[in-house]
Amino acid sequence: MLDLLFETSWEVCNKVGGIYAVLSTKAKTLHQQYKDNLVFIGPDVWTDENPSPFFREAKTPLGAWLSQAQLPAGMQVRVGRWDIPGKPIAVLVTYEALYSYKNALYTDMWNRYRVDSLHAYGDYDESCMFAYAAALVIESIVRWKNNPQLKVVAHFDEWTTGMGLLYLKAQLPQVATVFTTHATSIGRSICGNGKPLYDYMPGYYGDQMAGELNMQSKHSLEKAAAHAADVFTTVSDVTARECRQLLERMPMVTPNAFEQHFVPKGTKFAAQRLAARQRMLRVASALTGQPFDDNTMLIATSGRLEMRNKGIDIYLDALSSLRSSLECVTSQDRRVVAFVLVPAWMKSARADLAENLSVKKPHRLFDPVITHNLHNADSDPVYNRINALGFHNEVGDKVTVIDVPCYLNGDDGIFNMTYYDLLPGLDAAVFPSYYEPWGYTPLESAAHGVATITTDLAGFGQWVRDTLGDDSDKTGVKVLHRTDSNYGDTVQAIASSLINLYVMDHKQSQAVSKGARATSKVASWDNFIKCYDVAYGHALKAAQGRLSH
């Protein structure tokens, strides 16, 4: 049993992307095991004018430490609780005061680990200073405990925290270290630059590609942390292969999971599904000026605005193919409304749409394909792809496509419901990812009983296929094979899968929904936390072996 478990991430009490979902859903299960011996450390990027909605200052067992903590001048620390299920201890740190130590720190990291900070740009310095601050907090707490027999694991997530792991490794060898790569910086860069990652994976050399893509600093830091850590982990078999090739160390796989408490049960779920469907259909009607009945098939994709990596391009092309196919299906008059729930450079909610939502018989709006105004409508890839494919949302169209370029946090001005509130209203969700180390979006949709389509290039999709098989009627998750060179085949496979769902009767749809929920329960933290237990055990053993020499 551990005496102390620290976990450090830029996304502790700071909702930025998928890692927030990992940590915030894992916290409840970890807290059940370790109670207040679990400490999360995140950046204090908040102000009095813009306070964190996730952090609450509170009395904790670390209060005695904080009152006498010896930290660099100007470095501020706040201790409280992360306002999520489990309410674990959270420490938020400022790091601006540490920039005066930057050159000395980078020199030391070059001498010890050959971390190349000379080519740094963007968020590199900020990430490293935060990671250094987090490591100083861990060091201070461990020294305050003053117990050489203390069993301590420090877990660092993503390259952004790598500098902290390396500092701790040098200064406190008795602390066991774990480093998790959720997506390699160089792998993401290869994909982001439009290069084929998978067909040519055996020929890629991480250091060489880092030089070619101007990623030397991030890559060298991530690689050094991966090799220095007592245990190196990643989230899926898909990313493990990437790590082995590009970082030159094979990681242990610790899959991500989902916390089932996010999903309402029984009558609450039924009421939420009804409310979600009514709102989505109402928005579609207010945009297009036409009614949509309760039998309308509702589809969506979501995630970051990465057309290729997230497969948004394939999703839209598949909807175009679906439209062509349904024009030939004269036996059913069922309509389809497909949403793109992907935040973009949104300016404001559309005032005309908000007004139309309040009237009994809405009229058709100009530009009836988008719910919010954009700063960059001329260059937004989703909006322009929808228009290029000829989705004008005319009266009688069997497929209506709607771009929702905002964060669904409950106060967007149009839906005014959160993403989790809307998710149960869907009949199908499509996530045809090209680069997706795990894939929380398909796991979340499955947990809400939504028939889900994804690919085997997503870690979750590969896990479903390897663990539960390929019968989507039973698993509720259709996993499509995707490569660097089968774009067209994937488009047609998605369209065919959607048609299969479109023609299902109620009983068949309910069976698929039940299968999706069952799949998500297998991928729960109650099951997957065991992988972390093994990782922490190996890390402790390595640290104890280091001290015995």
N, C-alpha and C positions, 0 to 999 in steps of 0.2 A: 504493500500500500504506500502511495506517495504521501509525503509530508506537505509538499507544496507543488502545485502545478500552475505555471504561468503560461498564458497564451497571448501573443502579441500580433496585432494586425492593424493596418491603417483603417480597417473597417469596424473596429470595436467602437460601439456607440456612434458610428459614422456611416450611414447607409449610402454606399456608392454603387456597389455592384453585387455580383453573385456571392462573394466571400462573406458579405454580411448575412446572407441567408444561411450559409454553412454554419457560421459561428453562433448566430442567434437561435437557430433551431437545435444545435448541438448542446447549447448551454444548460438546458434543463436536465438532460440526462447526465451530463458531467457533474452538475451541481448535486444531483442525487447521490453520486458516488463520493465526491470530495468535499461537499459542503463549502465552508468558507476557506478551505485550503486551496480553492480554485480562484485565481486572480487573472482577469483580463486587463490588458494594457492597450490603450488607444491614444490617438492624438487629440489634444485639446485645441480644436480649431473653431471653438465657439466663443461668442461674446455675450455681454449682457443684453444687447439688442437682438441677437440671434442665438438664443440658448439651445442647447441640444435637446431634442424631443425624446431622447433615449436614455439620458443620464440623470440620476438623482443623487445629489450629495446626501450622505447618510453616515451614521456611526457604524463603524466596522471594526473587526479585530486589528486592522492596520492603523487605527487611530494613534496608538502608542508609538508606532514606528514613525508616523508622519510628524508627530510633535518634535521629534529629535533627528529627523532625516538629514544627513549631510550630503547635499547635492550642489552642483555648480551654481554660482551666483546668477540670479536671474531666471533660473529654471523653476517653473511653477508646476505644482502637482495637486490634483484634486482626487479625493477618494470618495467613492460612493457605491451605488448599485446601478447596474445596467437594467433598464426598465423593460425586461422581457421575461417570459416564463422561466422560473428558477431564480431570477433576480440575483445573479452572481455579483461578487465584488468587481468593481471596475476602477481602474486608475487611469486618469487622463493626464497627459504630460504636455507641457509646452517645450519647444525645442529651439526657438529663435536664438536664445542666449548661447547655444552651443556652436553657432557658426564660427565663433572666434577660435574654436578648437579644430575646425575642419581640416586645415592643411596638415596639422600634426597627426590627426586621425587617419587621413588618407595615406600619408607617408607610412605610418605604422602598418596599415592594411596591405600596402604594396610590399613592404619588406617581409611581412609574415605570410601573406596568402596570394601575392601577385594580383591583387585587385586593381584594375586599371581605371582610376578615376579621372585621368587626364582628358578623356573624351566625353566627359559628362555634359549633359544638357537636359532641359526640361525639368521633370520632377525628381531627378536623381538626388541632388543635394538635399532637398526637403525630406525625401524619404529616408536618406541616410542619417540626417540629424534626428529625425523622430526615432529611428531604430536605435541610435546611440543613446538617446534619452531613456527609452524603454529599458535598455540593458543596464543603464546606471541605476534605475529604480530596482530592478531585480537584484543587482549586486548589493545595493544598500539594504534591501530587506533581508537577504540571505546573511549578510554580515551582522545585521541587527539580531537575527535569531541566534547567532553565535553557537552553533551546534554542528561539529564536524561530521556527525552521523546522520544529519538531515538528508532525507531523500527528496531531491528537487529535480523537476523536469521543466525546462524552458522550451516552449513550442513557438516557433516563428513561422508566419505564413507569408509566402510570396517573396520575390526578390526585394521588395520594398523594406523588408525587415532584416535582410541578410547581414547588414553591417552590425546590427545588434548581436546576432548570433556569433559572429566572428570575434567581436570585442569580448563577449562573455566567455567564449572558448579559451581565449588567451588569459583572461583575468581570474576566472573562477572554474578551474578544470573539474571541481567536484560537482558542478551542475551538469546534469545530462541534457543534451540538446536534441531537438527534433526540428527538422526543416521540411515544410510542405510547399511544393510547387503546384499551384492550381492550374497554371498554364505557363510553359516556358516563354520567356521574353523573346527569344530568338525564333521559336516556332510561330508565335503570334505575328512577329514581324515578317517572316517568310510569307505567311498567308496574307497579311495586310498589304504586301507588295505584289500580290497577284501571282506569286510563284507556286507551282505545284508542290505540295508538301509530301504527299504520301507515295506517289509513284517513284519519286526520286529520294525518298528518305535514306536508303542505305548509302547514297552518295554525298549526303550533306555532312559537313564538318562544322560543328558549332562555332568554333573560334574563327574559322575562315568566313562564315556567313556573317558573323558579328562585324568583322571588318568591312565586308561588302555593303552591309546595311547600316553602318554607323551605329552599331549597338554594342560597342566594345565594353563600355562601363557597366551597363546593366547585366550583360551576359557574363562578364568576368566575375561580378559580385554574386550573381545567382549560382554560377558554377562552383565558386569557392565555398559558398555556404552549403551547397549540396554535398560537397566532398568533406567539409569539416564537420558537419553534423554527425552526431552519434547514430542517428537514424534519419534517413532521407525518405520522404513519402510523397506520393501523389494520389490523385483522386480516382483514377481509372486505368484499366489496362491500355486504353488508347493512348493516354498521356505517358504511361510508363515506357512505352516503346519510343516515344518522342524524347523522353528524358535520357534513356539509355544511349540514344544516338547523338543528341545535341549537347547533353551535359556530361556524358560519359560515366554515368553511374546509374545502375539499375535501382529504382526506388521500390519500397514496399507500397502496396496499394491499400489505401484507407478510403473506401468509397464514401461519398457524401450521402446524406439521408434526409428524411423529412420528418418533422414533428407533427403528428396527427391532430394535435389540439387546435391547429389552424383551421380544421375542417369542421363545420357545424354538423350536428347529427340529427337524424329523424325529422320531426316536423320543422325544426329550425332550418335544416338544409332545404327542405321542400319550399319553405317560405322564401328563403334566400334565392333559390333558383328561379322562382316565379318573379320576384322583384327584379332580378338581374335581367331576365328575358324581357320583361315589360319595358325596362329602361332602354335596353339596346334597340328594341323594335321601335320605341318611341323616337329615339334619336334618328334612326334610319328613315322613319316616316317624316320627321321634321326637316331633314335634309332634302329628301327627294319629292316630298309632297304627295306620296302615295301610301296607302295602308299596307301593313304586313300582318298576316294572320298568325295565330299562335303556333301553327304548324311549320312556320319558317325555320329552315335549318340555319343555325348560327355557328360560324366558324371564326377562328382567330389565330394569329401568331403574335408573339411578343418577344421582348428581349432588347439588347442594345442595337443601335443603328449601325449594323455591319452587314451590308447587303449580301456579301459573299459568305462570310464566316457563319452568319446566323441563317443563311439560306432564304432570306427575304426575297431575293430575286427568283429563286425556284418556286417559292410559295405563290408569288403573283403570276408567274408563267403557268403554274398548275391551275390557278383559278381561271385563266384564259382558256386553257384546254378543257376545264370542267364546263365552262360556258358553252363551248362548241359542242360538247357531248350532250349536254342537257337540252340543247335546241332540237336534238334528234329524239329525245324522250318525250313523246306526246301523251303517254299514259298517265303522267303525273303533272300536276300544276304547282307542285311545291316550289317555293322560292328559296333562294340562298342569300344570306347576307354575311359577307366575310370582312372581318376587321383586321387592321394592322395596328396593333397596340404597342407602338414603338416610339418612345420619346425622341423628339428632334429639337431643332432650334425654334421652339414655340414662342410666339410673341404674346398671344392672348386668346381667350375663348372668343368664338365668333358671336358677336352681338346679335346678328340676324338669326342665328340658330337658337340662341338662348331665348330670344323673343318668340320664335316659332314654336318652341317647346311648350310655351304657356297657352297657346291657343288650341281650340277644339279641333279645327280643321286646318292644319298647316298647309301652306303653299310651297311649291317647289322653289328652292333657292338657287341662286347662281352658284356655280362650282359645287355641286352636291356630292363631292367625294371626300371632303375633309372637314373636320369638326372644329379645328382651331387655326388661327392665323399664324403664318410662319414668317420669320425674318428673311428667310432665303428660299422662297417658293421656287424661284428660277433654277436653283441648283439642288434642291432637296431630292435625293435619289428615289425615295418611296413615292412621293407625290408625282414626280415626273414619270416614273415607270407605270403608275396607274393610268395616267393620261395617255402615255404612248401605247398602252395595250387597248385603248379604246373603251375603258370603263367610264361611261358617262351617266350611268345610273338612271336610264330613261324608264318611263312607265312601261311595264311589261317585261323588263329584263329579268331573266331567271337568276342571274348572279349580280348582286350589288356589292361593290367593294368600297369600304370606308376607311380612310386614313385617320388615325387618332394619335397625333404627334405630341402627346403630353404624358406626364407622369400621372398615373391614376392613384392619387393619394387621398381622394375623398372631397377635394375642393377645387376641381379643375374648371368649374363653371358650366360644364355641359352634362357629364354623367353624374358627377358629385357622389361617386361610389368608388371604393378602392378596387384595386385589381383583384384581390381575393374575394371581394363582394360580387364582382362581375363574373368571375371564372365559372362558378357553378351553372350559369345560364347557358353555357356553350354546349353544342352538340358534338363538336369536334375541334381539336387544336392541332396545329401543324407546325413542327419545328425541324425543318429539313437541313440541319446544320452541316456545315463543312468543317468548321473548327470549333469544337465544343468539348473541352476536357471532361466535364461531367454532364451538365444539362439539368439545371433546376427547373426550368420552365416545363419540360415534359413531365417531370416527376410531380410537380405541383398540380398540373392539370389532371394527371392520373389520380392523384389523391382526392381530387374533387369530383371523381367519377366521370371525367370527360374522356371520350374516345380520343386517343392520342396517336399522332403519326410523327415519327422521328427517324433518325438514320443510325447506322452502325459506326459512323464517325463521331457520334456523341457517346461519351462514356456511359451514360444511363442507357442509351439504346443498345450498346454492345453488352452491357450487364444483363438487360432483359433477355436478349437472345441467348446469351451463354448460360444464364441461370434458369430461366423459365420457358425457354423454347420460342418457337416462331408462330404459334397459333394466336393471332391477335384477337380472335373471337373469345378466347379464354383469358388472355392477359390484359385486354383492353388497350394494348400498345402495339401498333404496327411499326416494325423496324425495317426500314428500307436499306438496301445495300447502296452505298455511295462511294465513288472513287473520284480521282481527279478528272476522269474522262467520260463519265456517264451522265452528264447533266440532263440531256434530253430524256434518257430512260427514267431518270428520277422524277422529272416533271410528269411524265405519263403515269408512273407508278402512284404518285400522289393523287393525281386526278382520278385514277381507277379506284384507289382506296376511298376517296370521298364519295364516289358514285355508289360504292358498296354500302357505305353508311347512309347515304341518301335514300336508298330503296329499302332499308331495313324497316320491319314493322316494330311496334312498340316493345313487344316481348324481346325481340332480338337486340334492340338498342339497350334495354335494361340489363341484359346479360353482359353486354360489352362494358357497360358502365360499372357493373358489379365486379367484373374482371379487372378493370383499371384500378378500382379501390383496393382490391386484394393484392395487386402488384405493388402498389405504394406501401402497403403495410409490411410487405417483406423488406422493402427498402426503407425501414424505419431506423431511428437511432438506437432503439432497444436492441436491434440486431447488429448494426454496423459499429456500434461503439466498441465492440470486442476487438476490432482491428486496431483501434487506438490503444486499448489496454495492452495488446501485444507489442505495439511500437514503443510505448512508454517503458514496458518491461525490458525490452532490448536496449533502450537508451540508458536506463539505470545500470544495467549490467556492464555496459561499455564504460560508463563513468566510474563505476566501482573498480573495474579492472585497471583503468588508467591510474587511479590513486594507489593501487596496491603495488605498483612498480616503483 
